[in-house]
């Protein structure tokens, strides 16, 4: 009798997608905050801010996401060089 693998929990992606999902979420959150601060500082709390910010966020995200995908391997190497590897018991 053959047993089938346990079903994946509903609503979750397989672990192999973590390398894409992490930079995706990070780029969305970071560009959301940084573009809001930058646009607010430039235009002030005006109706122009509300009209301008979504486009500013979209452009910054279009640059940030592929940049994160490109530099993440380099960042991992820098972190590995700077941070001690935990010892296994």
MMTF fields as JSON, N, C-alpha, C and O atoms, coordinates in Angstrom:
{
  "mmtfVersion": "1.0.0",
  "mmtfProducer": "UNKNOWN",
  "numBonds": 355,
  "numAtoms": 356,
  "numGroups": 89,
  "numChains": 1,
  "numModels": 1,
  "chainsPerModel": [1],
  "groupsPerChain": [89],
  "chainIdList": ["A"],
  "bondAtomList": [4, 2, 8, 6, 12, 10, 16, 14, 20, 18, 24, 22, 28, 26, 32, 30, 36, 34, 40, 38, 44, 42, 48, 46, 52, 50, 56, 54, 60, 58, 64, 62, 68, 66, 72, 70, 76, 74, 80, 78, 84, 82, 88, 86, 92, 90, 96, 94, 100, 98, 104, 102, 108, 106, 112, 110, 116, 114, 120, 118, 124, 122, 128, 126, 132, 130, 136, 134, 140, 138, 144, 142, 148, 146, 152, 150, 156, 154, 160, 158, 164, 162, 168, 166, 172, 170, 176, 174, 180, 178, 184, 182, 188, 186, 192, 190, 196, 194, 200, 198, 204, 202, 208, 206, 212, 210, 216, 214, 220, 218, 224, 222, 228, 226, 232, 230, 236, 234, 240, 238, 244, 242, 248, 246, 252, 250, 256, 254, 260, 258, 264, 262, 268, 266, 272, 270, 276, 274, 280, 278, 284, 282, 288, 286, 292, 290, 296, 294, 300, 298, 304, 302, 308, 306, 312, 310, 316, 314, 320, 318, 324, 322, 328, 326, 332, 330, 336, 334, 340, 338, 344, 342, 348, 346, 352, 350],
  "bondOrderList": [1, 1, 1, 1, 1, 1, 1, 1, 1, 1, 1, 1, 1, 1, 1, 1, 1, 1, 1, 1, 1, 1, 1, 1, 1, 1, 1, 1, 1, 1, 1, 1, 1, 1, 1, 1, 1, 1, 1, 1, 1, 1, 1, 1, 1, 1, 1, 1, 1, 1, 1, 1, 1, 1, 1, 1, 1, 1, 1, 1, 1, 1, 1, 1, 1, 1, 1, 1, 1, 1, 1, 1, 1, 1, 1, 1, 1, 1, 1, 1, 1, 1, 1, 1, 1, 1, 1, 1],
  "groupList": [{"groupName": "UNK", "atomNameList": ["N", "CA", "C", "O"], "elementList": ["N", "C", "C", "O"], "formalChargeList": [0, 0, 0, 0], "bondAtomList": [1, 0, 2, 1, 3, 2], "bondOrderList": [1, 1, 2], "singleLetterCode": "X", "chemCompType": "L-PEPTIDE LINKING"}],
  "groupTypeList": [0, 0, 0, 0, 0, 0, 0, 0, 0, 0, 0, 0, 0, 0, 0, 0, 0, 0, 0, 0, 0, 0, 0, 0, 0, 0, 0, 0, 0, 0, 0, 0, 0, 0, 0, 0, 0, 0, 0, 0, 0, 0, 0, 0, 0, 0, 0, 0, 0, 0, 0, 0, 0, 0, 0, 0, 0, 0, 0, 0, 0, 0, 0, 0, 0, 0, 0, 0, 0, 0, 0, 0, 0, 0, 0, 0, 0, 0, 0, 0, 0, 0, 0, 0, 0, 0, 0, 0, 0],
  "groupIdList": [1, 2, 3, 4, 5, 6, 7, 8, 9, 10, 11, 12, 13, 14, 15, 16, 17, 18, 19, 20, 21, 22, 23, 24, 25, 26, 27, 28, 29, 30, 31, 32, 33, 34, 35, 36, 37, 38, 39, 40, 41, 42, 43, 44, 45, 46, 47, 48, 49, 50, 51, 52, 53, 54, 55, 56, 57, 58, 59, 60, 61, 62, 63, 64, 65, 66, 67, 68, 69, 70, 71, 72, 73, 74, 75, 76, 77, 78, 79, 80, 81, 82, 83, 84, 85, 86, 87, 88, 89],
  "secStructList": [7, 7, 7, 7, 7, 7, 7, 7, 7, 6, 6, 7, 7, 7, 4, 4, 4, 2, 2, 2, 2, 2, 2, 2, 2, 2, 2, 2, 2, 2, 2, 2, 2, 2, 2, 2, 2, 2, 2, 2, 2, 2, 2, 7, 1, 1, 2, 2, 2, 2, 2, 2, 2, 2, 2, 2, 2, 2, 2, 2, 2, 2, 2, 2, 2, 2, 2, 2, 2, 2, 2, 2, 2, 2, 2, 2, 2, 2, 2, 2, 2, 2, 1, 7, 7, 7, 7, 7, 7],
  "xCoordList": [0.838, 0.0, 0.888, 1.816, 0.607, 1.393, 0.709, -0.504, 1.506, 0.937, 1.213, 2.299, 0.235, 0.418, 0.998, 0.792, 1.726, 2.301, 1.201, 0.088, 1.548, 0.577, 0.206, 1.072, -1.064, -1.459, -0.85, -0.636, -0.583, -0.035, -1.135, -2.286, -0.794, -1.817, -2.401, -1.683, -3.675, -4.349, -3.822, -3.566, -3.669, -3.277, -1.786, -1.365, -0.979, 0.468, 1.165, 0.784, 2.196, 3.024, 4.05, 4.39, 4.538, 5.625, 6.875, 7.063, 7.712, 8.916, 9.848, 10.589, 9.827, 10.748, 10.487, 11.349, 9.326, 9.005, 9.509, 9.372, 10.076, 10.542, 11.574, 11.608, 12.406, 13.45, 12.864, 13.544, 11.629, 10.954, 10.002, 9.906, 9.308, 8.3, 8.946, 8.414, 10.077, 10.733, 11.14, 10.785, 11.861, 12.182, 10.944, 10.919, 9.93, 8.692, 8.051, 7.728, 7.868, 7.242, 8.13, 7.639, 9.426, 10.358, 10.333, 10.313, 10.333, 10.331, 9.02, 9.023, 7.903, 6.61, 6.588, 6.235, 6.965, 6.911, 7.896, 7.543, 9.126, 10.138, 9.806, 9.913, 9.411, 9.097, 7.831, 7.708, 6.895, 5.676, 6.032, 5.544, 6.883, 7.27, 8.17, 7.92, 9.203, 10.178, 9.542, 9.795, 8.729, 8.088, 7.073, 6.904, 6.395, 5.45, 6.181, 5.751, 7.275, 8.044, 8.612, 8.517, 9.198, 9.803, 8.765, 8.984, 7.644, 6.601, 5.96, 5.681, 5.727, 5.143, 6.082, 5.642, 7.348, 8.332, 8.41, 8.596, 8.272, 8.349, 7.088, 7.179, 5.919, 4.663, 3.885, 3.0, 4.219, 3.455, 2.138, 1.777, 1.417, 0.137, -0.975, -1.848, -0.927, -1.872, -2.593, -2.209, -3.628, -4.258, -3.285, -3.448, -2.298, -1.295, -0.513, -0.118, -0.289, 0.392, -0.407, 0.136, -1.697, -2.563, -2.61, -2.676, -2.576, -2.626, -1.287, -1.26, -0.186, 1.147, 1.753, 2.461, 1.485, 2.162, 1.993, 2.989, 0.802, 0.709, 1.64, 2.235, 1.767, 2.668, 4.122, 4.933, 4.453, 5.818, 6.144, 7.248, 5.179, 5.396, 5.583, 6.49, 4.739, 4.81, 6.157, 6.748, 6.636, 7.927, 9.052, 9.944, 9.008, 10.07, 10.04, 11.093, 8.845, 8.767, 9.29, 9.96, 8.982, 9.473, 10.998, 11.577, 11.641, 13.098, 13.587, 14.552, 12.931, 13.405, 13.327, 14.263, 12.24, 12.08, 13.151, 13.794, 13.365, 14.442, 15.823, 16.708, 16.004, 17.283, 17.519, 18.619, 16.488, 16.617, 16.945, 17.8, 16.273, 16.564, 18.016, 18.648, 18.537, 19.914, 20.952, 21.969, 20.716, 21.744, 21.627, 22.558, 20.53, 20.357, 21.458, 21.906, 21.918, 23.035, 24.307, 25.02, 24.588, 25.76, 25.584, 26.52, 24.394, 24.109, 24.26, 24.804, 23.788, 23.928, 25.398, 25.766, 26.248, 27.679, 28.318, 29.15, 27.94, 28.472, 28.061, 28.877, 26.803, 26.319, 27.037, 27.417, 27.228, 27.938, 29.373, 29.915, 29.987, 31.354, 31.39, 32.346, 30.358, 30.354, 29.772, 30.054, 28.96, 28.251, 28.74, 28.886, 28.982, 29.451, 28.356, 27.183, 28.76, 27.812, 27.527, 28.456, 26.255, 25.948, 26.535, 26.592, 26.966, 27.524, 26.397, 25.407, 26.571, 25.586, 26.032, 27.223, 25.087, 25.426, 25.411, 25.67],
  "yCoordList": [-1.172, 0.0, 1.243, 1.349, 2.16, 3.37, 4.51, 4.697, 5.26, 6.426, 7.66, 7.822, 8.514, 9.761, 10.815, 10.754, 11.786, 12.832, 13.652, 13.783, 14.188, 15.003, 16.225, 16.828, 16.593, 17.768, 19.046, 19.184, 19.964, 21.269, 22.085, 22.038, 22.845, 23.693, 24.668, 25.191, 24.902, 25.801, 27.221, 27.691, 27.883, 29.283, 29.533, 30.689, 28.493, 28.688, 28.21, 27.215, 28.954, 28.565, 27.535, 27.488, 26.726, 25.806, 26.596, 27.737, 25.983, 26.632, 27.13, 28.09, 26.499, 26.907, 28.336, 28.926, 28.896, 30.257, 31.325, 32.517, 30.928, 31.888, 32.864, 34.027, 32.41, 33.272, 34.41, 35.409, 34.277, 35.345, 36.13, 37.352, 35.428, 36.084, 37.043, 38.129, 36.668, 37.548, 38.877, 39.916, 38.913, 40.211, 40.958, 42.189, 40.225, 40.866, 41.637, 42.816, 40.966, 41.613, 42.737, 43.82, 42.487, 43.514, 44.739, 45.864, 44.549, 45.696, 46.463, 47.691, 45.764, 46.452, 47.32, 48.497, 46.74, 47.49, 48.647, 49.753, 48.403, 49.458, 50.606, 51.77, 50.307, 51.378, 52.117, 53.317, 51.418, 52.045, 53.144, 54.269, 52.814, 53.768, 54.868, 56.05, 54.491, 55.477, 56.443, 57.646, 55.942, 56.847, 57.753, 58.906, 57.24, 58.085, 59.223, 60.374, 58.906, 59.938, 60.943, 62.15, 60.465, 61.353, 62.261, 63.465, 61.687, 62.481, 63.454, 64.598, 63.008, 63.887, 65.044, 66.182, 64.756, 65.813, 66.805, 68.003, 66.323, 67.169, 68.021, 69.215, 67.404, 68.092, 68.556, 69.405, 67.996, 68.311, 67.548, 66.894, 67.638, 66.912, 67.625, 68.266, 67.502, 68.192, 67.178, 66.009, 67.619, 66.706, 66.246, 65.16, 67.05, 66.655, 65.433, 64.593, 65.335, 64.159, 62.898, 61.906, 62.949, 61.783, 61.402, 60.22, 62.4, 62.131, 61.629, 60.845, 62.071, 61.776, 60.503, 59.784, 60.221, 59.13, 57.76, 57.046, 57.342, 56.0, 55.807, 54.739, 56.796, 56.683, 56.658, 55.908, 57.476, 57.478, 56.114, 55.599, 55.53, 54.204, 53.156, 52.329, 53.181, 52.181, 52.22, 51.176, 53.409, 53.537, 53.037, 52.32, 53.419, 52.983, 51.466, 50.84, 50.868, 49.42, 48.714, 47.686, 49.272, 48.664, 48.639, 47.775, 49.577, 49.581, 48.695, 47.949, 48.772, 48.083, 46.561, 45.874, 46.025, 44.566, 43.858, 42.94, 44.252, 43.572, 43.842, 42.988, 45.025, 45.323, 44.378, 43.848, 44.167, 43.229, 41.822, 41.146, 41.385, 40.056, 39.948, 38.904, 41.023, 41.007, 41.065, 40.374, 41.88, 42.086, 41.146, 41.067, 40.436, 39.566, 38.516, 38.284, 37.871, 36.926, 37.592, 37.004, 38.797, 39.525, 39.881, 39.755, 40.322, 40.673, 39.451, 39.558, 38.3, 37.071, 36.74, 36.309, 36.936, 36.675, 37.648, 37.252, 38.912, 39.918, 39.578, 39.652, 39.206, 38.85, 37.602, 37.542, 36.613, 35.401, 35.707, 35.069, 36.669, 37.074, 37.808, 37.658, 38.598, 39.444, 38.785, 39.213, 37.742, 37.13, 35.699, 34.931, 35.371, 34.034, 32.996, 33.227, 31.857, 30.765, 30.07, 29.791, 29.785, 29.111, 27.699, 27.017, 27.287, 25.941, 24.938, 25.2, 23.789, 22.725, 21.848, 21.585, 21.404, 20.577, 19.128, 18.302],
  "zCoordList": [0.0, 0.0, 0.0, 0.803, -0.884, -1.027, -0.285, -0.379, 0.448, 1.135, 0.308, -0.248, 0.232, -0.517, 0.416, 1.628, -0.145, 0.699, 1.374, 0.863, 2.521, 3.258, 2.427, 1.794, 2.422, 1.635, 2.197, 3.401, 1.294, 1.666, 2.339, 1.905, 3.412, 4.037, 3.017, 2.164, 3.109, 2.172, 2.328, 3.436, 1.206, 1.222, 1.352, 1.411, 1.399, 1.513, 0.252, -0.364, -0.105, -1.237, -0.776, 0.406, -1.681, -1.321, -0.916, -1.338, -0.104, 0.433, -0.665, -0.451, -1.834, -2.91, -3.396, -4.048, -3.094, -3.508, -2.532, -2.807, -1.425, -0.415, -0.983, -0.581, -1.903, -2.475, -3.31, -3.546, -3.755, -4.508, -3.604, -3.709, -2.723, -1.878, -0.885, -0.65, -0.297, 0.683, 0.058, 0.613, -1.061, -1.656, -2.158, -2.156, -2.581, -3.02, -1.868, -2.008, -0.729, 0.433, 0.954, 1.273, 1.041, 1.515, 0.619, 1.119, -0.691, -1.604, -1.535, -1.608, -1.397, -1.271, -0.017, -0.08, 1.121, 2.384, 2.414, 2.825, 1.982, 2.034, 1.079, 1.465, -0.138, -1.078, -0.667, -0.912, -0.049, 0.467, 1.463, 1.357, 2.428, 3.478, 2.923, 3.158, 2.197, 1.718, 0.719, 0.784, -0.196, -1.161, -0.475, -0.873, 0.554, 1.299, 1.998, 1.933, 2.661, 3.374, 2.388, 2.61, 1.308, 0.32, -0.337, -0.469, -0.745, -1.396, -0.423, -0.78, 0.802, 1.816, 2.133, 2.298, 2.216, 2.49, 1.33, 1.547, 0.135, -1.048, -1.237, -1.525, -1.074, -1.378, -0.153, -0.255, 1.002, 2.205, 2.218, 1.239, 3.346, 3.455, 2.678, 3.265, 1.374, 0.498, -0.382, -0.429, -1.075, -2.039, -3.132, -3.688, -3.432, -4.428, -3.951, -4.759, -2.647, -2.093, -2.395, -2.88, -2.106, -2.315, -3.8, -4.139, -4.674, -6.113, -6.656, -7.605, -6.066, -6.586, -6.016, -6.721, -4.757, -4.067, -4.721, -4.836, -5.157, -5.754, -6.963, -7.114, -7.798, -8.95, -8.493, -9.037, -7.492, -6.958, -6.35, -6.528, -5.634, -5.053, -6.146, -6.056, -7.176, -8.237, -8.951, -9.225, -9.247, -9.933, -9.033, -9.485, -7.756, -6.852, -6.663, -6.544, -6.634, -6.492, -7.742, -7.644, -8.924, -10.163, -10.231, -10.888, -9.56, -9.497, -8.355, -8.519, -7.208, -6.002, -6.101, -5.691, -6.631, -6.635, -7.463, -6.955, -8.719, -9.456, -8.856, -8.919, -8.278, -7.632, -6.459, -6.297, -5.642, -4.524, -5.016, -4.444, -6.063, -6.601, -7.057, -6.894, -7.625, -8.14, -7.031, -7.105, -5.997, -4.97, -3.785, -2.984, -3.644, -2.488, -2.344, -1.222, -3.416, -3.24, -2.708, -1.894, -3.158, -2.67, -1.203, -0.414, -0.838, 0.552, 1.454, 2.553, 1.003, 1.8, 2.032, 3.125, 1.018, 1.174, 2.15, 2.966, 2.075, 3.004, 4.425, 5.345, 4.611, 5.95, 6.454, 7.623, 5.596, 6.004, 6.403, 7.305, 5.745, 6.086, 7.429, 8.19, 7.721, 8.905, 10.152, 11.27, 9.962, 11.083, 11.286, 10.335, 12.527, 12.868, 12.615, 12.909, 12.066, 11.828, 13.152, 13.91, 13.447, 14.707, 14.726, 13.703, 15.902, 16.054, 16.228, 16.91, 15.598, 15.793, 16.957, 17.122, 17.751, 18.945, 18.629, 19.505]
}
